[in-house]
Amino acid sequence: MPILNYVSQTAQSVNVTYADMPAGAALVFHNETSGTDVPAQNGALAAGSGSADIAIPQLVAGQYRLRAQHGREYLAETVKFYI
């Protein structure tokens, strides 16, 4: 079962760790208020386990989660965080 964990963030990026990711998993920033998804610019994760700094794109301020997806299937998501 894939796992995606929020670790920390700066004004420019969100740091995550992940495990059991399939090849080709991509990340999106999910806006908790509007329900919209914005693809992460460098959001492709390597297969397996690791860590990554994900650049924060131009987003409306608010509450977000990072979600890992493969095609249209959601695999895992982080806890909520604020931008």
BELLINTA-V738557 format. One record per helix or strand of 3 or more residues. SS is the DSSP state (A for helix, B for strand). FROM is the first residue (numbers start at 1). TO is the last residue. If there is no record, write none. Layout:
SS/FROM/TO + SS/FROM/TO
This chain:
B/3/9 + B/13/21 + B/26/31 + B/37/44 + B/48/55 + B/63/70 + B/73/77
